[in-house]
Amino acid sequence: MIVYTPPKAANRIPLIDLDGSFDDSEARRRVAWNIHKACRETGFFYVTGHGVPQASMDAQIAQTRRFFAQDDAAKRAVAVERSPCRRGYEGVGKQMLDAGSPGDLKESFMLARDLADDHPLVRAGVSMQGPNQWPAALPGFRDQMLAYQAEMTRLGRHLMGCLALSVDLDPGWFDDGLADPQCGIRLLRYPPQPAETDFNRLGAGAHSDWGSITILLQDEMAGLEVRNADGDWILATPIAGSFVINLGQMMERFTAGLYRANLHRVRNNSANRPRHSVATFFELEPTYTMARAPTCPADDAFAPTHALTIGAHLEQMARASYGG
């Protein structure tokens, strides 16, 4: 258990402007260097200039609020227990991200690539691959989710190229794992945190993300807290028009620990307002094997003991997070 202590108020998470990096190699190199510095310091950074229309970001938050405003019966109709690939609605307390702490004080809705039963990955039995569940009574919801997913796929591919460049590799280093990438999207609602909450119960307990990169869209409510390289907890205060980017355990493995998948947590400190956010877990293809970058020095602490694919690692972590 990681016992909750208040974060420092200072905000030291860097902001990186991606403008120009999509079509100019020099601008992309500058962005890559800024990403390198951010990944060595906090493992988190904001991005602007990403090309995602503000209207799309606003609509995504609006549809997130709309989903959670439904009654319990409507949400339970698409419960994750009804899905063979962990898609759908999860109620409060279903996940425990910090082992030993109470279940997380959040509810969520998960979607990813909408794969039919005859898709090769589904036929091959690759874990967590399959169809989404969609709420029946929310016209326009599915269209918005899929449009936003397309934007996140575009941005995720670009960020993976910048990350490769940030460790002196060609921007196309990951291309053989990006033809059909995974792009899981989790809508999140954190209810107000009552004063009588169980000891060390948070909206999301302290944890590091499992995969490659996370692209987070926040509403105007603060709550995300990040542990920096000095071990201090700092607030990721929402910045209008930005996303928060953080690295997962696969990028830590890729860089042999040069970059860290840093701990973070969520606490809604409002007594009367819920907090909403949308986390996109952008991953390489599930059959992609993540190995150490040849430009990063080997570290025995991160030496793989076997060939580990993205899909296998995510399955292991999901089982641990949900108690097997």
ZISUL-V342625 format. One record per pair of residues at least 24 apart in sequence whose C-alpha atoms are under 10 Angstrom apart, sorted by sequence separation. I is the first residue (numbers start at 1). GAP is how many residues later the second one is. If there is no record, write none. Layout:
I:GAP ; I:GAP
This chain:
14:24 ; 86:24 ; 87:24 ; 88:24 ; 109:24 ; 157:24 ; 217:24 ; 218:24 ; 285:24 ; 286:24 ; 287:24 ; 288:24 ; 289:24 ; 13:25 ; 14:25 ; 86:25 ; 87:25 ; 109:25 ; 153:25 ; 156:25 ; 217:25 ; 218:25 ; 284:25 ; 285:25 ; 286:25 ; 287:25 ; 85:26 ; 86:26 ; 156:26 ; 216:26 ; 217:26 ; 218:26 ; 284:26 ; 285:26 ; 286:26 ; 14:27 ; 22:27 ; 85:27 ; 87:27 ; 153:27 ; 156:27 ; 215:27 ; 216:27 ; 217:27 ; 283:27 ; 284:27 ; 286:27 ; 13:28 ; 14:28 ; 19:28 ; 21:28 ; 22:28 ; 80:28 ; 153:28 ; 215:28 ; 216:28 ; 217:28 ; 236:28 ; 283:28 ; 286:28 ; 12:29 ; 13:29 ; 14:29 ; 15:29 ; 16:29 ; 17:29 ; 18:29 ; 19:29 ; 20:29 ; 21:29 ; 22:29 ; 79:29 ; 80:29 ; 153:29 ; 185:29 ; 214:29 ; 215:29 ; 216:29 ; 235:29 ; 12:30 ; 13:30 ; 14:30 ; 15:30 ; 16:30 ; 17:30 ; 18:30 ; 19:30 ; 20:30 ; 79:30 ; 80:30 ; 153:30 ; 184:30 ; 185:30 ; 186:30 ; 187:30 ; 188:30 ; 214:30 ; 215:30 ; 216:30 ; 233:30 ; 234:30 ; 235:30 ; 236:30 ; 13:31 ; 14:31 ; 15:31 ; 16:31 ; 17:31 ; 18:31 ; 19:31 ; 78:31 ; 79:31 ; 152:31 ; 153:31 ; 183:31 ; 185:31 ; 214:31 ; 215:31 ; 229:31 ; 231:31 ; 233:31 ; 235:31 ; 283:31 ; 12:32 ; 13:32 ; 14:32 ; 15:32 ; 16:32 ; 17:32 ; 18:32 ; 19:32 ; 114:32 ; 152:32 ; 213:32 ; 214:32 ; 215:32 ; 228:32 ; 231:32 ; 233:32 ; 12:33 ; 13:33 ; 14:33 ; 15:33 ; 16:33 ; 17:33 ; 18:33 ; 75:33 ; 112:33 ; 113:33 ; 150:33 ; 152:33 ; 190:33 ; 213:33 ; 214:33 ; 229:33 ; 248:33 ; 250:33 ; 16:34 ; 75:34 ; 111:34 ; 112:34 ; 149:34 ; 212:34 ; 213:34 ; 214:34 ; 228:34 ; 229:34 ; 245:34 ; 247:34 ; 248:34 ; 250:34 ; 111:35 ; 149:35 ; 212:35 ; 213:35 ; 227:35 ; 228:35 ; 243:35 ; 244:35 ; 245:35 ; 246:35 ; 248:35 ; 256:35 ; 257:35 ; 113:36 ; 149:36 ; 211:36 ; 212:36 ; 213:36 ; 226:36 ; 227:36 ; 228:36 ; 243:36 ; 254:36 ; 255:36 ; 256:36 ; 85:37 ; 112:37 ; 148:37 ; 209:37 ; 210:37 ; 211:37 ; 212:37 ; 213:37 ; 226:37 ; 227:37 ; 253:37 ; 254:37 ; 255:37 ; 256:37 ; 259:37 ; 111:38 ; 208:38 ; 209:38 ; 210:38 ; 211:38 ; 212:38 ; 213:38 ; 225:38 ; 226:38 ; 227:38 ; 253:38 ; 254:38 ; 255:38 ; 256:38 ; 258:38 ; 68:39 ; 146:39 ; 208:39 ; 209:39 ; 210:39 ; 211:39 ; 212:39 ; 225:39 ; 226:39 ; 250:39 ; 251:39 ; 253:39 ; 254:39 ; 255:39 ; 257:39 ; 258:39 ; 68:40 ; 145:40 ; 208:40 ; 209:40 ; 210:40 ; 211:40 ; 212:40 ; 224:40 ; 225:40 ; 226:40 ; 250:40 ; 251:40 ; 252:40 ; 253:40 ; 254:40 ; 255:40 ; 256:40 ; 257:40 ; 258:40 ; 67:41 ; 68:41 ; 85:41 ; 86:41 ; 87:41 ; 208:41 ; 209:41 ; 210:41 ; 211:41 ; 212:41 ; 224:41 ; 225:41 ; 250:41 ; 251:41 ; 255:41 ; 256:41 ; 257:41 ; 258:41 ; 67:42 ; 85:42 ; 86:42 ; 87:42 ; 145:42 ; 210:42 ; 211:42 ; 212:42 ; 223:42 ; 224:42 ; 225:42 ; 250:42 ; 251:42 ; 254:42 ; 255:42 ; 256:42 ; 257:42 ; 84:43 ; 85:43 ; 86:43 ; 87:43 ; 223:43 ; 224:43 ; 255:43 ; 256:43 ; 257:43 ; 64:44 ; 84:44 ; 85:44 ; 86:44 ; 87:44 ; 88:44 ; 89:44 ; 222:44 ; 223:44 ; 224:44 ; 255:44 ; 256:44 ; 257:44 ; 64:45 ; 83:45 ; 84:45 ; 85:45 ; 86:45 ; 87:45 ; 88:45 ; 89:45 ; 222:45 ; 223:45 ; 256:45 ; 257:45 ; 84:46 ; 85:46 ; 86:46 ; 87:46 ; 88:46 ; 89:46 ; 222:46 ; 223:46 ; 253:46 ; 256:46 ; 257:46 ; 83:47 ; 84:47 ; 85:47 ; 86:47 ; 87:47 ; 88:47 ; 221:47 ; 222:47 ; 223:47 ; 255:47 ; 256:47 ; 83:48 ; 84:48 ; 213:48 ; 221:48 ; 222:48 ; 253:48 ; 254:48 ; 256:48 ; 83:49 ; 212:49 ; 221:49 ; 253:49 ; 254:49 ; 83:50 ; 163:50 ; 211:50 ; 252:50 ; 253:50 ; 82:51 ; 210:51 ; 253:51 ; 80:52 ; 160:52 ; 208:52 ; 209:52 ; 221:52 ; 223:52 ; 80:53 ; 129:53 ; 160:53 ; 208:53 ; 209:53 ; 221:53 ; 222:53 ; 223:53 ; 224:53 ; 78:54 ; 79:54 ; 159:54 ; 207:54 ; 208:54 ; 209:54 ; 221:54 ; 222:54 ; 78:55 ; 207:55 ; 208:55 ; 209:55 ; 220:55 ; 221:55 ; 77:56 ; 78:56 ; 156:56 ; 159:56 ; 206:56 ; 207:56 ; 208:56 ; 219:56 ; 220:56 ; 221:56 ; 77:57 ; 78:57 ; 156:57 ; 206:57 ; 207:57 ; 208:57 ; 218:57 ; 219:57 ; 220:57 ; 77:58 ; 78:58 ; 156:58 ; 205:58 ; 206:58 ; 207:58 ; 218:58 ; 219:58 ; 250:58 ; 76:59 ; 77:59 ; 156:59 ; 205:59 ; 206:59 ; 207:59 ; 217:59 ; 218:59 ; 219:59 ; 250:59 ; 75:60 ; 155:60 ; 204:60 ; 205:60 ; 206:60 ; 217:60 ; 218:60 ; 250:60 ; 74:61 ; 75:61 ; 204:61 ; 205:61 ; 216:61 ; 217:61 ; 218:61 ; 74:62 ; 203:62 ; 204:62 ; 205:62 ; 216:62 ; 217:62 ; 74:63 ; 152:63 ; 202:63 ; 203:63 ; 204:63 ; 215:63 ; 216:63 ; 217:63 ; 250:63 ; 202:64 ; 203:64 ; 204:64 ; 215:64 ; 216:64 ; 249:64 ; 250:64 ; 70:65 ; 202:65 ; 203:65 ; 214:65 ; 215:65 ; 216:65 ; 249:65 ; 201:66 ; 202:66 ; 203:66 ; 214:66 ; 215:66 ; 70:67 ; 113:67 ; 202:67 ; 213:67 ; 214:67 ; 215:67 ; 67:68 ; 70:68 ; 113:68 ; 213:68 ; 214:68 ; 113:69 ; 212:69 ; 213:69 ; 214:69 ; 67:70 ; 112:70 ; 113:70 ; 114:70 ; 211:70 ; 212:70 ; 213:70 ; 67:71 ; 112:71 ; 113:71 ; 210:71 ; 211:71 ; 212:71 ; 213:71 ; 66:72 ; 111:72 ; 112:72 ; 113:72 ; 203:72 ; 209:72 ; 211:72 ; 212:72 ; 111:73 ; 112:73 ; 210:73 ; 211:73 ; 67:74 ; 110:74 ; 111:74 ; 112:74 ; 193:74 ; 194:74 ; 195:74 ; 63:75 ; 66:75 ; 110:75 ; 111:75 ; 192:75 ; 193:75 ; 194:75 ; 109:76 ; 110:76 ; 111:76 ; 190:76 ; 191:76 ; 192:76 ; 193:76 ; 194:76 ; 195:76 ; 63:77 ; 64:77 ; 109:77 ; 110:77 ; 190:77 ; 191:77 ; 192:77 ; 193:77 ; 194:77 ; 63:78 ; 108:78 ; 109:78 ; 110:78 ; 190:78 ; 191:78 ; 192:78 ; 193:78 ; 194:78 ; 212:78 ; 62:79 ; 63:79 ; 107:79 ; 108:79 ; 109:79 ; 189:79 ; 190:79 ; 191:79 ; 192:79 ; 193:79 ; 107:80 ; 108:80 ; 109:80 ; 190:80 ; 191:80 ; 192:80 ; 193:80 ; 60:81 ; 63:81 ; 64:81 ; 107:81 ; 108:81 ; 191:81 ; 192:81 ; 193:81 ; 59:82 ; 63:82 ; 106:82 ; 107:82 ; 108:82 ; 191:82 ; 192:82 ; 106:83 ; 107:83 ; 190:83 ; 191:83 ; 192:83 ; 60:84 ; 105:84 ; 106:84 ; 107:84 ; 163:84 ; 190:84 ; 191:84 ; 59:85 ; 60:85 ; 105:85 ; 106:85 ; 189:85 ; 190:85 ; 191:85 ; 59:86 ; 104:86 ; 105:86 ; 106:86 ; 159:86 ; 189:86 ; 190:86 ; 57:87 ; 60:87 ; 105:87 ; 188:87 ; 189:87 ; 190:87 ; 56:88 ; 60:88 ; 105:88 ; 163:88 ; 167:88 ; 188:88 ; 189:88 ; 56:89 ; 59:89 ; 187:89 ; 188:89 ; 189:89 ; 164:90 ; 187:90 ; 188:90 ; 56:91 ; 57:91 ; 160:91 ; 164:91 ; 167:91 ; 186:91 ; 187:91 ; 188:91 ; 56:92 ; 105:92 ; 167:92 ; 186:92 ; 187:92 ; 185:93 ; 186:93 ; 187:93 ; 57:94 ; 185:94 ; 186:94 ; 3:95 ; 53:95 ; 56:95 ; 102:95 ; 103:95 ; 184:95 ; 185:95 ; 186:95 ; 1:96 ; 2:96 ; 52:96 ; 102:96 ; 104:96 ; 105:96 ; 106:96 ; 107:96 ; 184:96 ; 185:96 ; 1:97 ; 2:97 ; 3:97 ; 4:97 ; 87:97 ; 89:97 ; 92:97 ; 101:97 ; 102:97 ; 103:97 ; 104:97 ; 105:97 ; 106:97 ; 183:97 ; 184:97 ; 185:97 ; 1:98 ; 2:98 ; 3:98 ; 53:98 ; 87:98 ; 88:98 ; 89:98 ; 90:98 ; 91:98 ; 92:98 ; 101:98 ; 102:98 ; 103:98 ; 104:98 ; 105:98 ; 106:98 ; 182:98 ; 183:98 ; 184:98 ; 212:98 ; 1:99 ; 2:99 ; 52:99 ; 87:99 ; 88:99 ; 89:99 ; 92:99 ; 101:99 ; 102:99 ; 103:99 ; 104:99 ; 105:99 ; 182:99 ; 183:99 ; 184:99 ; 211:99 ; 1:100 ; 51:100 ; 52:100 ; 100:100 ; 101:100 ; 102:100 ; 103:100 ; 104:100 ; 105:100 ; 182:100 ; 183:100 ; 210:100 ; 211:100 ; 1:101 ; 50:101 ; 101:101 ; 103:101 ; 104:101 ; 181:101 ; 182:101 ; 183:101 ; 50:102 ; 52:102 ; 98:102 ; 102:102 ; 103:102 ; 181:102 ; 182:102 ; 183:102 ; 211:102 ; 51:103 ; 52:103 ; 98:103 ; 102:103 ; 180:103 ; 181:103 ; 182:103 ; 210:103 ; 211:103 ; 50:104 ; 51:104 ; 98:104 ; 101:104 ; 180:104 ; 181:104 ; 182:104 ; 210:104 ; 50:105 ; 96:105 ; 97:105 ; 100:105 ; 101:105 ; 178:105 ; 179:105 ; 180:105 ; 181:105 ; 209:105 ; 210:105 ; 96:106 ; 97:106 ; 98:106 ; 99:106 ; 177:106 ; 178:106 ; 179:106 ; 180:106 ; 210:106 ; 211:106 ; 96:107 ; 97:107 ; 98:107 ; 99:107 ; 177:107 ; 178:107 ; 181:107 ; 210:107 ; 50:108 ; 93:108 ; 96:108 ; 97:108 ; 98:108 ; 99:108 ; 176:108 ; 177:108 ; 209:108 ; 210:108 ; 50:109 ; 95:109 ; 96:109 ; 97:109 ; 98:109 ; 175:109 ; 176:109 ; 177:109 ; 93:110 ; 95:110 ; 96:110 ; 97:110 ; 98:110 ; 174:110 ; 177:110 ; 178:110 ; 92:111 ; 93:111 ; 96:111 ; 97:111 ; 177:111 ; 97:112 ; 176:112 ; 177:112 ; 177:113 ; 174:114 ; 174:116 ; 68:119 ; 67:120 ; 68:120 ; 69:120 ; 173:120 ; 67:121 ; 68:121 ; 64:122 ; 65:122 ; 67:122 ; 160:122 ; 64:123 ; 65:123 ; 159:123 ; 160:123 ; 35:124 ; 39:124 ; 63:124 ; 64:124 ; 65:124 ; 156:124 ; 160:124 ; 169:124 ; 64:125 ; 156:125 ; 157:125 ; 168:125 ; 169:125 ; 36:126 ; 61:126 ; 156:126 ; 157:126 ; 167:126 ; 168:126 ; 169:126 ; 32:127 ; 35:127 ; 36:127 ; 39:127 ; 60:127 ; 61:127 ; 153:127 ; 155:127 ; 156:127 ; 157:127 ; 167:127 ; 168:127 ; 31:128 ; 34:128 ; 35:128 ; 36:128 ; 152:128 ; 153:128 ; 156:128 ; 167:128 ; 168:128 ; 182:128 ; 32:129 ; 33:129 ; 36:129 ; 37:129 ; 152:129 ; 153:129 ; 164:129 ; 167:129 ; 182:129 ; 28:130 ; 32:130 ; 33:130 ; 35:130 ; 36:130 ; 152:130 ; 153:130 ; 31:131 ; 32:131 ; 35:131 ; 36:131 ; 149:131 ; 164:131 ; 30:132 ; 31:132 ; 32:132 ; 33:132 ; 34:132 ; 35:132 ; 148:132 ; 22:133 ; 28:133 ; 29:133 ; 32:133 ; 33:133 ; 149:133 ; 177:133 ; 28:134 ; 31:134 ; 32:134 ; 33:134 ; 30:135 ; 31:135 ; 32:135 ; 33:135 ; 22:136 ; 29:136 ; 30:136 ; 32:136 ; 21:137 ; 22:137 ; 28:137 ; 29:137 ; 21:138 ; 28:138 ; 29:139 ; 32:139 ; 18:140 ; 22:140 ; 18:141 ; 21:141 ; 29:142 ; 28:143 ; 18:144 ; 25:146 ; 61:156 ; 60:157 ; 61:157 ; 62:157 ; 129:157 ; 61:158 ; 128:158 ; 58:159 ; 127:159 ; 57:160 ; 106:160 ; 126:160 ; 57:161 ; 58:161 ; 105:161 ; 106:161 ; 126:161 ; 57:162 ; 104:162 ; 105:162 ; 106:162 ; 104:163 ; 105:163 ; 121:165 ; 121:166 ; 98:167 ; 47:168 ; 97:168 ; 106:168 ; 108:168 ; 110:168 ; 112:168 ; 44:169 ; 46:169 ; 106:169 ; 107:169 ; 108:169 ; 109:169 ; 110:169 ; 111:169 ; 112:169 ; 44:170 ; 46:170 ; 106:170 ; 108:170 ; 110:170 ; 112:170 ; 44:182 ; 129:182 ; 43:183 ; 44:183 ; 58:183 ; 128:183 ; 42:184 ; 43:184 ; 44:184 ; 57:184 ; 127:184 ; 128:184 ; 42:185 ; 43:185 ; 57:185 ; 126:185 ; 127:185 ; 41:186 ; 42:186 ; 43:186 ; 54:186 ; 55:186 ; 57:186 ; 126:186 ; 128:186 ; 41:187 ; 42:187 ; 54:187 ; 127:187 ; 128:187 ; 40:188 ; 41:188 ; 42:188 ; 53:188 ; 54:188 ; 127:188 ; 40:189 ; 41:189 ; 42:189 ; 52:189 ; 126:189 ; 39:190 ; 42:190 ; 46:190 ; 52:190 ; 128:190 ; 45:191 ; 48:191 ; 50:191 ; 52:191 ; 42:192 ; 44:192 ; 46:192 ; 47:192 ; 48:192 ; 49:192 ; 50:192 ; 46:193 ; 48:193 ; 49:193 ; 50:193 ; 47:194 ; 48:194 ; 49:194 ; 4:195 ; 5:195 ; 46:195 ; 47:195 ; 48:195 ; 3:196 ; 4:196 ; 46:196 ; 47:196 ; 48:196 ; 3:197 ; 4:197 ; 45:197 ; 46:197 ; 47:197 ; 2:198 ; 3:198 ; 4:198 ; 45:198 ; 46:198 ; 47:198 ; 1:199 ; 45:199 ; 46:199 ; 44:200 ; 45:200 ; 46:200 ; 4:201 ; 44:201 ; 45:201 ; 3:202 ; 4:202 ; 43:202 ; 44:202 ; 45:202 ; 2:203 ; 3:203 ; 43:203 ; 44:203 ; 1:204 ; 2:204 ; 42:204 ; 43:204 ; 1:205 ; 2:205 ; 42:205 ; 43:205 ; 39:207 ; 38:208 ; 39:208 ; 68:208 ; 43:209 ; 65:209 ; 65:210 ; 65:211 ; 64:212 ; 65:212 ; 13:213 ; 39:213 ; 64:213 ; 11:214 ; 12:214 ; 62:214 ; 64:214 ; 11:215 ; 13:215 ; 61:215 ; 9:216 ; 12:216 ; 43:216 ; 44:216 ; 61:216 ; 8:217 ; 40:217 ; 42:217 ; 43:217 ; 44:217 ; 60:217 ; 61:217 ; 7:218 ; 8:218 ; 40:218 ; 41:218 ; 42:218 ; 43:218 ; 44:218 ; 60:218 ; 6:219 ; 7:219 ; 8:219 ; 39:219 ; 40:219 ; 41:219 ; 42:219 ; 43:219 ; 44:219 ; 103:219 ; 7:220 ; 39:220 ; 40:220 ; 42:220 ; 43:220 ; 44:220 ; 13:221 ; 38:221 ; 39:221 ; 41:221 ; 42:221 ; 57:221 ; 97:221 ; 99:221 ; 10:222 ; 11:222 ; 12:222 ; 13:222 ; 14:222 ; 36:222 ; 37:222 ; 39:222 ; 99:222 ; 10:223 ; 11:223 ; 12:223 ; 13:223 ; 36:223 ; 39:223 ; 95:223 ; 97:223 ; 98:223 ; 8:224 ; 9:224 ; 10:224 ; 11:224 ; 12:224 ; 13:224 ; 15:224 ; 96:224 ; 97:224 ; 99:224 ; 7:225 ; 8:225 ; 9:225 ; 10:225 ; 11:225 ; 17:225 ; 95:225 ; 96:225 ; 97:225 ; 6:226 ; 7:226 ; 8:226 ; 9:226 ; 10:226 ; 11:226 ; 16:226 ; 95:226 ; 96:226 ; 6:227 ; 7:227 ; 8:227 ; 9:227 ; 10:227 ; 15:227 ; 94:227 ; 95:227 ; 96:227 ; 5:228 ; 6:228 ; 7:228 ; 9:228 ; 15:228 ; 94:228 ; 95:228 ; 6:229 ; 15:229 ; 94:229 ; 14:230 ; 15:230 ; 13:231 ; 86:232 ; 4:261 ; 6:261 ; 4:263
